[in-house]
Amino acid sequence: MSEKIKNMSFEQALAELETIVAKLESGQAPLQESIEIYERGEALKNHCENLLKIAEIKIEKISLAKNGKAVGTEKLDE
């Protein structure tokens, strides 16, 4: 995966992926360009999936006291 993709946020990668999908679906890109953007789209998809996995691991539930104030966190239920 290119360094540029590795440094993209989820939102940036998803936006570019959506653009690639629209271009491929339109059928307007020449064959060689279609192959190149498909490969980039695959790399973007993998990057987005990886970022989602990382986010899932980091998610924690916030424990609330009776007064509604946060008193701690616990790991996400698996």
VOVEX-482500 format. One record per residue (C-alpha): x, y, z; residue number from 1. Coordinates in steps of 0.1 Angstrom, whole numbers, plus 5000, padded with zeros to 4 digits. Layout:
<<X Y Z> NUM>
...
***
This chain:
<<5000 5000 5000> 1>
<<5014 5034 4991> 2>
<<5025 5058 5018> 3>
<<4998 5083 5007> 4>
<<4970 5058 5014> 5>
<<4985 5047 5047> 6>
<<4984 5084 5058> 7>
<<4948 5089 5047> 8>
<<4920 5093 5072> 9>
<<4890 5069 5070> 10>
<<4869 5097 5055> 11>
<<4894 5106 5029> 12>
<<4899 5070 5018> 13>
<<4862 5064 5017> 14>
<<4855 5095 4996> 15>
<<4882 5085 4971> 16>
<<4869 5050 4970> 17>
<<4834 5062 4962> 18>
<<4848 5084 4934> 19>
<<4866 5053 4919> 20>
<<4834 5032 4921> 21>
<<4814 5058 4904> 22>
<<4840 5062 4876> 23>
<<4842 5024 4871> 24>
<<4804 5021 4871> 25>
<<4801 5048 4845> 26>
<<4822 5027 4820> 27>
<<4838 5059 4808> 28>
<<4874 5051 4818> 29>
<<4897 5034 4792> 30>
<<4907 4998 4800> 31>
<<4942 5005 4813> 32>
<<4929 5034 4835> 33>
<<4901 5011 4848> 34>
<<4927 4985 4859> 35>
<<4948 5011 4876> 36>
<<4920 5027 4895> 37>
<<4905 4993 4904> 38>
<<4939 4984 4920> 39>
<<4939 5017 4939> 40>
<<4903 5011 4950> 41>
<<4913 4977 4963> 42>
<<4941 4993 4984> 43>
<<4917 5020 4997> 44>
<<4891 4993 5006> 45>
<<4917 4974 5026> 46>
<<4929 5006 5043> 47>
<<4893 5014 5053> 48>
<<4887 4979 5067> 49>
<<4919 4981 5087> 50>
<<4910 5014 5102> 51>
<<4875 5001 5111> 52>
<<4891 4971 5129> 53>
<<4914 4994 5148> 54>
<<4885 5016 5158> 55>
<<4865 4986 5170> 56>
<<4894 4974 5192> 57>
<<4896 5009 5208> 58>
<<4859 5013 5215> 59>
<<4851 5011 5252> 60>
<<4818 5014 5270> 61>
<<4816 5042 5294> 62>
<<4803 5032 5329> 63>
<<4780 5057 5344> 64>
<<4772 5062 5381> 65>
<<4736 5067 5393> 66>
<<4740 5105 5388> 67>
<<4749 5100 5352> 68>
<<4785 5110 5355> 69>
<<4812 5088 5339> 70>
<<4831 5067 5365> 71>
<<4852 5045 5342> 72>
<<4854 5024 5311> 73>
<<4853 4988 5303> 74>
<<4863 4969 5272> 75>
<<4838 4964 5244> 76>
<<4817 4933 5246> 77>
<<4829 4907 5222> 78>
***
